[in-house]
Amino acid sequence: MMHFSRYFKRVLLVLLGPSFYNSQVQFPMEITPISPAITDDPRFRFFRDCIGAVDGTHICAFTAP
């Protein structure tokens, strides 16, 4: 019987592998607009003038029902 950590490692290796990463991860360009989900959310107010991951470089892992 395999342990959870082995399965986790296998999934992690697939997600970090070049075939998946290169086909699914897209970095925003300088002209990419910032999502209203970020600009209108008060939790991100501390990052208002920051450039980087808060500006939209994220992968939505799930959608709440």
Secondary structure, 3 states (H helix, E strand, C coil): CCCHHHHHHHHHHHHHCHHHHHHHCCCCCCCCCCCHHHHCCHHHHHHCCCCCHHHCCCCCCCCCC
